[in-house]
Amino acid sequence: MADVFEASGLEFEVEQRVFGDDGGPALMVFGEVDGARRQLLRFDCFRKAPHYHHDPDGRNDVHNLTGKSVPESVAFTIAAVRDRLPEMIRTAGYDGLAEGLDEPAVAALAQQIETAMAA
C-alpha cells in the first residue's frame, strides 16, 4: 500500500517496489497534464541499482544514482523534492506545472516523504 502526499497540485506517492532481484523504496510524482493524471518523475531507491526517471511513462529518461556523487539515493531524492523539484519537472517536459509550483508547500512535505520511504 502506498503513502500519498499532496501539495501544489502534485501527488507524491511512496511505495516499496520490487524489480527482479532488486527493490526498495520508490517515490512517484504525479501531476495533471491535459486533464489526465501523469507520472512526471519516479525515484527508485533500489538496493542494487538506484536510479530516477524523468517522464517515466513517456520518453523515460533514466539516470543512475550510484557512485561517489550520490552516496545515498533516499537522501538524493529528498533533496531533489526539497531543493530542485521545479527544475526536474521542467526537465521532464512539464514547464507549466513547474511554473505554478508552491515550493515552500512541497518542501514542507520532504520530512513526511523521507519517513514514509524509511518505513
MOBEL-V680494 format. One record per helix or strand of 3 or more residues. SS is the DSSP state (H for helix, E for strand). FROM is the first residue (numbers start at 1). TO is the last residue. If there is no record, write none. Layout:
BEGIN
ss->[SS;SS]
from->[FROM;FROM]
to->[TO;TO]
END
This chain:
BEGIN
ss->[E;E;E;E;E;E;H;H;H;H]
from->[3;10;22;36;51;61;73;95;103;110]
to->[7;19;33;46;54;64;92;99;107;118]
END
